[in-house]
């Protein structure tokens, strides 16, 4: 046992008592880029993480605290710096930095950067939300999800970076938990040689942290973070495929063991995303649902359909004749989050209610009236869905944006999908994956079958890409941006389909 004299302890100061060391000099620690998120009218959350050796445990840093200065400027040359501060990168939080900047002007573009140990970070650009009392003409946003690193290159992010956007919504599967071979899966022409630890499925805090580090070393992803503020939520793969609340995918794992894993995953998620300090998890619990206001134009409700859900009905998967999916005791949001959402939707003073969430809400039959339904989606939680759609029927302006499924869909939402003659109560825009699933294709027999048996679907497409949306005062427009390919570098982007829908009489029409 190492014994330190009292004098030696005093020399080391307080940091020795909490298990940290004086900070030694380091090489460039800004290998993971910068990010901003959760925009408010007067504030923004700035993020970075120090990792001079990103693919090593702890990013190659000793267990020391590092001060990190940040600057916010009105221009990208930083001659008009209007806010500065110093944050601390704590080893206990993976040397991440979460700087909560306030005192900014609404609906304004800003630039930011960090400095630590004599190194300057890349520059990020961000934008605050409009004032609460403002009446914005439009909100421009992108919808993205599912970026399996091993399934392809991030050229979709490069194209998204060139769009004109106020904010990016990322709807889950930021990382995938599965083993990665030493050359990074499909990224075969890469010079990448990953450490053997990536061949383990993530379950410890270190493995989850290293997984985020791997993804964030990608320059196209870094550019997309540096170009816009992001609002993120998670789906299943940030923890484990198709987990449900306290229940792991494979029930052979004791529940308590799974909750340890969930705690590791949630902690790494918070550390690696532009989220404010109060969002920090407590053990296996982390409150991620929240609301953002864009003047009187839109309220965005960011939902968490994983943490509080009932275990999937009828053993999960595609099921026909599963009556349990209609059980009113089953919930996708959990009673607390569902009631929070319904209360706010019901007295919304905004023209639009934008529900940013993970899994497809519209009914999606795989075959005729006896066709199978996916128990992992809202189809497996019909009572929760009905309550939200009944609210949408009396509160105009509901738009649901979704991810998870690695396909593009455009859907009219109805309280009863079995009665196509009834009025739509809102629309759902399901965005495809950035890379997950590989190149994909415009149509497949399954997508054709879904279009045939689900008359409320206006589009079903299986390519990669993202959605580009413009929410106006009276209508929304959505452009489905699809990639030529992702398994080789240099994929091009084009608009596969465009739709508009009116606020008061919703229903998707080809634009
Ligand atoms: Fe996914």
Boltz pocket constraint, residues with backbone or C-beta under 6 A from the ligand:
constraints:
  - pocket:
      binder: B
      contacts: [[A, 146], [A, 147], [A, 172], [A, 173], [A, 237], [A, 404], [A, 405], [A, 406], [A, 433], [A, 436]]
      max_distance: 6.0
